[in-house]
Amino acid sequence: MTQKEAKDRIAQLDRELLEHNRNYYVLNAPVISDFEYDILMQELMELQKRYPQFVNPSSPALHPGSEYTPDTAISTEDAGESTNPNVIAAEPARKFNQLPHKNPMLSLGNTYDFEEVRAFDARIREAAGVPFTYNCELKFDGTAICLTYIDGKLVHALTRGDGMVGDDVTENVKRIPSIPQQLKPGYPHEFEIRGEIFMPFEAFDRLNMQKEMDEEPLFANPRNAAAGSLKLLNSEEVAQRGLDCILYHIISPESNFTTHTQALERASEWGLPVSSKARECTTVEEIEEFINYWDSERKMLPYATDGIVIKVNNLELQRQLGFTAKSPKWATAYKFKPEEALTPILSIDFQVGRTGAITPVANLSPVQLSGTVVKRATLHNRDQMEVLDIHTGDWVYVEKGGEIIPKITRVELSKRAINATRAPFPSICPDCGTPLVSIPGQAGVFCPNSDGCPMQRKGKFIHFVGRKAMNINIGEATIEQLYNKGYISEIEDLYSLSREQLLSLDKFKEKSASNLMASLQQSLSVPYSRVLFALGIKNIGEQSAKTLAHCFNSIDELAMATKEELMEVEDVGEIMADSIIDFFASDIHRGTIEALRAKGVQLWAGSEVEKVSNALEGRIIMITGTYSVSREEMKAYIESHGGKVASSVTAKTTWLLAGEKPGDSKIKKATQLNIPIIDEAFLYNITSDTEKAEGINSSTLF
């Protein structure tokens, strides 16, 4: 590997892992398994050792859970629910109060290789110099919690957050039956105890069964369900979710116990829930025996586990060994390899997504895996089917690493029939019969009939009503009925539904019809940025829609933007720009926009920003670089004072607002056009925001 290749790969891994950290810590919606994540992290750490000159100080390898943003509260509809079970789709309702951790909540080092456990043991023995034991316990797969008790009373319950600051979920934690609000005598005056809140399989199945009956999207796994339930705004509803807790680490300056085992025994005496599955081990061979036992027996547990935590038992030795920046030196985790099962493929369905992508899904002979019965598994796309070399009737290994959506990892060739033939991939759309196409540079195969293919059309309805989009109270089964009955054909038809039409649907009563009609009315106040996302423009995600809405204040401005103007927008590349232009070139799409406008849907950004003053009225400001606030906050600030944020530097631009590390091309163009370049403090002075202006070092006009 050349130095340039190493530099590029390190930067790529930093970006990927930061995004996966966000999916895991913020959204509680991992899109890869823990095993896959750990492989990427190990590669990054190895490259950083070999090429330290390319290490980014904010790399996720140096900071556990980096790029985490504080958790936000979710209404009585959960943070783990969306039309895609791997994606958290709820719009944050409000923020929880945030409190600092008295002691940082660090992460644990981990491994899938027992030889690394042996190396860990050797390092500890060399440093210790005296006999000691380990405490080995199950690694629970839930969401981390830190409880503070004062005089035996529960006073705070904080999420992990970024390790330094967590969200106060005390009222919700008080609704978990296994967590006592008042302890039995014997406790210290004040102490912290940390552990994991989780949802047992039985409660998870019961919750998803109810959601299925209510035509609501299901949780992807118990971990997501636990995290989503902990963030409900209605604490009484938390009590109905069946959450449980196991605590495993006490921090108290008043403690008089000498080992971790003693600490947990005392915690149990005070009434706190601790694991009965822990074991003291003297040798590394005993640790290996414990790991092997639970790697098999975990399948019989009523909750999800993903490994074994190994801790030095002696607390004084723990203090001597200390910590790295990321984790304690006296503990590590052995992660179980993803559980897999062998089962035959009964058939393969080919699903058509809203963007036209064809996804093969294998129907399997039902098999027990990670606490649930698996009947279907994705094959992703045609290329993946070819890589796996899937044949008709194959027996395959199915994996649910990290308890996420099942996927097929390999074929058991010894069970393949001699005359088996490769499973065919369709050449025409399985829904509308249109010849399929491949797009250069993309792995998938697509149906190009985006406005005529029934599955794509139904998919667009499902996307439009989603919680991150228009948040309309309607499920997939109802969309299917409405479409099949001919009540809806175009998106705008949703707003013309009558009560009589709704009452003609299966399982629809007066209350259901009233709720849907009210939800449709409420969606008319959904802000422009979410409407833009709801329109389902190809390659435009939620964040891209927000950025575009800030740069183009109305749907009309966006529709008239040139490719060059679009590509001036941060994070908008050629593919996204082409998608936007293609979308607005369609007569059907333009007709939909006009129909939605007539129904009262928000198609401009003015309603999203509260007007503070007219200090920037008539000023067109282009922004570049970074500021003391986020770019979105800066754009909102300018608009709140009457200004307009430009999408590019033109002769009409009033000022170029340059933050730290501004774009060279924008500075150059502004200079060529004699456009004044201002800094953040100058802007605040113009708006008479003296408090903000004083917080910025300079106030110069370039």
ABEGO torsion letter per residue (X at the ends): XBAAAAAAAAAAAAAAAAAAAAAAAAAGBBABBAAAAAAAAAAAAAAAAABAAABBAABAAABBGBGBBBBBBBBABBAABBABAABBABBBABBBBBBBBABBBBBBBBBABAAAAAAAAAAAAAAAGBBBBBBBBBBBBBBBBBBBBBGGBBABBBBAEAGABBBBAAAAAAABAABBABBBBGBBABBBBBBBBBBBAAAAAAAAAAAAAAGBBBBABAAAAAAAAAABABAAAAAAAGBBBBBABBBBAABABABAAAAAAAAAAAGBBBBAABBBBABAAAAAAAAAAAAAAAAABABBBAEBBBBBABAAAAAAAEBBAABBAABBBBBBBBBBBBBBBABBBBBBBAAGBBBBBBBBBBBBBGGBBBABBBAGBAAAAAAAGBBBGBBBBBBBBGGBBBBBABBBAAABBAABBBBBBBABBAAAGBBBBBBBGBABBBBABAAABAAAAAAAAAAAABAABAGBBBBAAAAAAAAAAGABABAAAAAABBAAAAAABBGBBAAAAAAAAAAAAAAAABBAAAAAAAAGBBGBBAAAAAAAAAABABAAAAAABBAAAAAABBGBBAAAAAAAAAAAABAAAAAAAAAAAAAGBBABAAAABBBABAAABGBBBBBBEBBABBAAAAAAAAAAAGBBBBABBBAABABBBBBBGBBAAAAAAAAAAGBBBBBAAAAAAAAGBAAAAAABABBBBX
